[in-house]
């Protein structure tokens, strides 16, 4: 016997497409958030060689 696969109605297809778009948006937002957090972590762990050195030299 041949298996019958139920075809999706237009409403179901639209809903599936909307879910796929939402998933893609969330994926992009997560990627951007992770990149921003990674940059912040690198900045926190980087040695501070800019303003602190100049400020201590001005005082003497």
Biotite code that builds the C-alpha atoms (Angstrom):
import biotite.structure as struc

atoms = struc.array([
    struc.Atom([0.000, 0.000, 0.000], chain_id="A", res_id=1, res_name="UNK", atom_name="CA", element="C"),
    struc.Atom([1.170, 3.529, -0.730], chain_id="A", res_id=2, res_name="UNK", atom_name="CA", element="C"),
    struc.Atom([1.547, 5.860, 2.198], chain_id="A", res_id=3, res_name="UNK", atom_name="CA", element="C"),
    struc.Atom([-0.435, 9.051, 1.987], chain_id="A", res_id=4, res_name="UNK", atom_name="CA", element="C"),
    struc.Atom([1.151, 12.201, 3.276], chain_id="A", res_id=5, res_name="UNK", atom_name="CA", element="C"),
    struc.Atom([-1.290, 14.895, 4.256], chain_id="A", res_id=6, res_name="UNK", atom_name="CA", element="C"),
    struc.Atom([-0.648, 18.092, 2.347], chain_id="A", res_id=7, res_name="UNK", atom_name="CA", element="C"),
    struc.Atom([-0.510, 21.343, 4.240], chain_id="A", res_id=8, res_name="UNK", atom_name="CA", element="C"),
    struc.Atom([-3.202, 23.903, 3.845], chain_id="A", res_id=9, res_name="UNK", atom_name="CA", element="C"),
    struc.Atom([-2.201, 27.443, 2.809], chain_id="A", res_id=10, res_name="UNK", atom_name="CA", element="C"),
    struc.Atom([-2.761, 28.612, 6.393], chain_id="A", res_id=11, res_name="UNK", atom_name="CA", element="C"),
    struc.Atom([-0.428, 25.922, 7.717], chain_id="A", res_id=12, res_name="UNK", atom_name="CA", element="C"),
    struc.Atom([2.211, 26.821, 5.124], chain_id="A", res_id=13, res_name="UNK", atom_name="CA", element="C"),
    struc.Atom([1.990, 30.495, 6.097], chain_id="A", res_id=14, res_name="UNK", atom_name="CA", element="C"),
    struc.Atom([2.298, 29.640, 9.767], chain_id="A", res_id=15, res_name="UNK", atom_name="CA", element="C"),
    struc.Atom([5.338, 27.432, 9.102], chain_id="A", res_id=16, res_name="UNK", atom_name="CA", element="C"),
    struc.Atom([6.980, 30.189, 7.038], chain_id="A", res_id=17, res_name="UNK", atom_name="CA", element="C"),
    struc.Atom([6.336, 32.709, 9.813], chain_id="A", res_id=18, res_name="UNK", atom_name="CA", element="C"),
    struc.Atom([7.881, 30.353, 12.370], chain_id="A", res_id=19, res_name="UNK", atom_name="CA", element="C"),
    struc.Atom([10.941, 29.924, 10.144], chain_id="A", res_id=20, res_name="UNK", atom_name="CA", element="C"),
    struc.Atom([11.344, 33.709, 9.816], chain_id="A", res_id=21, res_name="UNK", atom_name="CA", element="C"),
    struc.Atom([11.039, 34.103, 13.590], chain_id="A", res_id=22, res_name="UNK", atom_name="CA", element="C"),
    struc.Atom([13.645, 31.399, 14.136], chain_id="A", res_id=23, res_name="UNK", atom_name="CA", element="C"),
    struc.Atom([16.027, 33.150, 11.735], chain_id="A", res_id=24, res_name="UNK", atom_name="CA", element="C"),
    struc.Atom([15.498, 36.514, 13.504], chain_id="A", res_id=25, res_name="UNK", atom_name="CA", element="C"),
    struc.Atom([16.205, 34.927, 16.883], chain_id="A", res_id=26, res_name="UNK", atom_name="CA", element="C"),
    struc.Atom([19.312, 33.227, 15.525], chain_id="A", res_id=27, res_name="UNK", atom_name="CA", element="C"),
    struc.Atom([20.629, 36.545, 14.174], chain_id="A", res_id=28, res_name="UNK", atom_name="CA", element="C"),
    struc.Atom([19.857, 38.370, 17.435], chain_id="A", res_id=29, res_name="UNK", atom_name="CA", element="C"),
    struc.Atom([21.629, 35.704, 19.472], chain_id="A", res_id=30, res_name="UNK", atom_name="CA", element="C"),
    struc.Atom([24.681, 35.864, 17.217], chain_id="A", res_id=31, res_name="UNK", atom_name="CA", element="C"),
    struc.Atom([24.859, 39.662, 17.568], chain_id="A", res_id=32, res_name="UNK", atom_name="CA", element="C"),
    struc.Atom([24.419, 39.449, 21.346], chain_id="A", res_id=33, res_name="UNK", atom_name="CA", element="C"),
    struc.Atom([27.175, 36.850, 21.696], chain_id="A", res_id=34, res_name="UNK", atom_name="CA", element="C"),
    struc.Atom([29.541, 38.964, 19.586], chain_id="A", res_id=35, res_name="UNK", atom_name="CA", element="C"),
    struc.Atom([28.803, 42.046, 21.716], chain_id="A", res_id=36, res_name="UNK", atom_name="CA", element="C"),
    struc.Atom([29.368, 40.120, 24.963], chain_id="A", res_id=37, res_name="UNK", atom_name="CA", element="C"),
    struc.Atom([32.602, 38.652, 23.622], chain_id="A", res_id=38, res_name="UNK", atom_name="CA", element="C"),
    struc.Atom([33.859, 42.135, 22.754], chain_id="A", res_id=39, res_name="UNK", atom_name="CA", element="C"),
    struc.Atom([32.938, 43.386, 26.235], chain_id="A", res_id=40, res_name="UNK", atom_name="CA", element="C"),
    struc.Atom([34.745, 40.476, 27.883], chain_id="A", res_id=41, res_name="UNK", atom_name="CA", element="C"),
    struc.Atom([37.862, 41.140, 25.831], chain_id="A", res_id=42, res_name="UNK", atom_name="CA", element="C"),
    struc.Atom([37.763, 44.825, 26.809], chain_id="A", res_id=43, res_name="UNK", atom_name="CA", element="C"),
    struc.Atom([37.474, 43.938, 30.502], chain_id="A", res_id=44, res_name="UNK", atom_name="CA", element="C"),
    struc.Atom([40.409, 41.531, 30.322], chain_id="A", res_id=45, res_name="UNK", atom_name="CA", element="C"),
    struc.Atom([42.658, 43.799, 28.264], chain_id="A", res_id=46, res_name="UNK", atom_name="CA", element="C"),
    struc.Atom([45.423, 45.645, 30.104], chain_id="A", res_id=47, res_name="UNK", atom_name="CA", element="C"),
    struc.Atom([44.544, 49.273, 30.745], chain_id="A", res_id=48, res_name="UNK", atom_name="CA", element="C"),
    struc.Atom([47.382, 51.153, 29.029], chain_id="A", res_id=49, res_name="UNK", atom_name="CA", element="C"),
    struc.Atom([45.597, 54.349, 28.047], chain_id="A", res_id=50, res_name="UNK", atom_name="CA", element="C"),
    struc.Atom([44.219, 56.932, 30.442], chain_id="A", res_id=51, res_name="UNK", atom_name="CA", element="C"),
    struc.Atom([45.529, 55.573, 33.767], chain_id="A", res_id=52, res_name="UNK", atom_name="CA", element="C"),
    struc.Atom([49.158, 55.994, 32.766], chain_id="A", res_id=53, res_name="UNK", atom_name="CA", element="C"),
    struc.Atom([48.627, 59.536, 31.528], chain_id="A", res_id=54, res_name="UNK", atom_name="CA", element="C"),
    struc.Atom([46.725, 60.558, 34.658], chain_id="A", res_id=55, res_name="UNK", atom_name="CA", element="C"),
    struc.Atom([49.440, 59.328, 37.040], chain_id="A", res_id=56, res_name="UNK", atom_name="CA", element="C"),
    struc.Atom([52.135, 61.150, 35.081], chain_id="A", res_id=57, res_name="UNK", atom_name="CA", element="C"),
    struc.Atom([50.253, 64.459, 35.312], chain_id="A", res_id=58, res_name="UNK", atom_name="CA", element="C"),
    struc.Atom([50.148, 64.315, 39.117], chain_id="A", res_id=59, res_name="UNK", atom_name="CA", element="C"),
    struc.Atom([53.923, 64.205, 39.553], chain_id="A", res_id=60, res_name="UNK", atom_name="CA", element="C"),
])
